[in-house]
Each structure stands twice: as C-alpha cells, then as structure tokens.
Amino acid sequence: MITSDCPSLIVDLDGRPDGVAVIYVKGELGSESVAEFRTRIATVLAGSDADKIFLDLSDVSFCDCAGMRALEALESDHAKVGPVRIVAAGEAVDILVRILGGAPLLGYVPGMTTGADGSFTG
C-alpha cells in the first residue's frame, strides 16, 4: 500500500499473474487530492509489468470534476502500460458520471458490473 501526506486517499495495487494490475482506490478523489492520486498511480505502476490496468473505485467516497479529469487522464498518462478500465465504482463516481451525461468513463457505465477479465455485463 502507498501512503503519504494525503490521509484521505489510499491507492493499493494487486498485481495478478495474468498481466492485469488491479488498482484499488479508497477515499476522496477531488481537487485537493488529484496530484497525490496521479503520483501514487505512477508509483504503483512503476514496478509493475502489467499490460492492462483495472481500477476498483468502489470505495471512493467523494469525486468531483477534478477527480473525474484525473481519471480520464490515466489512459493517456499510462498508454504504454495498456488499456485502463474502471471495473467497479461506488455511488460517488456513479452520480458524477450520470450528472456529466452518462457517457462511459474508461469503459465504465453506472450500473454495469464486470467480470474478472474486465468485460461488462448488464
């Protein structure tokens, strides 16, 4: 687990043997924590040999537009690693995606569930 001076945000990596890095994010993802979020994501991926990134945001308790922009930037920031997909999200992320028009965010649509391979089911 990565820890530092932003106690309201926890980023943890579970590297799977199938080349998928599952990143668990817990806490608040807002304007005050996005720089720390991006730093922590880069740190956990630096030692990873993953070719896909799955984000589990089910424990994100707050997300504002700055947090949403940070999530959107992950795909271009880590294009060398491979595709970035949100595989789970809690109410804070669901609400913001709906408010912003409901377009998929990193493959995620509110109300969808995913399989272990990142594929979505209705």
C-alpha positions, -999 to 999 in steps of 0.1 A, spaced: 0 0 0 12 35 -8 9 61 20 19 97 23 7 131 34 -28 128 19 -46 106 45 -80 109 28 -67 88 -2 -54 53 -3 -41 36 -35 -32 -1 -34 -20 -24 -62 -28 -61 -67 -7 -74 -95 -23 -105 -110 -3 -132 -128 -24 -127 -160 -8 -93 -166 -35 -72 -150 -28 -45 -125 -58 -41 -103 -56 -7 -85 -79 -1 -56 -87 35 -47 -102 44 -14 -112 78 0 -117 112 -16 -107 120 -52 -111 157 -56 -92 189 -64 -72 186 -32 -60 150 -38 -57 146 -76 -20 155 -77 -13 129 -50 -36 104 -68 -16 108 -100 17 104 -82 5 73 -63 -8 57 -95 26 63 -112 44 49 -82 24 17 -81 27 12 -118 64 19 -120 72 -15 -106 45 -34 -125 49 -54 -157 11 -53 -163 -4 -49 -198 -38 -38 -185 -50 -16 -157 -82 -22 -139 -94 4 -114 -117 -5 -85 -133 27 -73 -160 11 -52 -145 27 -20 -142 62 -34 -164 83 -11 -161 116 -30 -153 125 -65 -155 160 -81 -148 172 -117 -111 174 -109 -111 138 -98 -130 129 -130 -104 147 -151 -76 128 -133 -94 95 -141 -98 104 -177 -61 114 -180 -50 79 -168 -55 64 -202 -31 88 -219 -7 90 -190 -2 52 -190 -8 43 -226 25 24 -226 11 0 -200 -21 -8 -218 -58 -1 -216 -72 15 -184 -107 3 -173 -129 11 -143 -142 -23 -132 -161 -12 -101 -173 22 -88 -193 33 -59 -221 59 -56 -198 89 -57 -184 81 -91 -218 68 -104 -235 100 -96 -209 122 -112 -208 101 -144 -246 104 -146 -245 142 -140 -219 146 -167 -242 129 -192 -237 92 -186 -211 86 -213 -187 57 -205 -157 67 -184 -128 44 -191 -153 18 -202 -175 22 -172 -212 29 -173 -231 33 -140 -250 2 -131 -228 -21 -151 -208 -50 -135 -177 -65 -147 -161 -100 -149 -126 -108 -139 -114 -101 -174 -129 -66 -174 -158 -74 -197 -191 -58 -188 -225 -74 -182 -258 -57 -179 
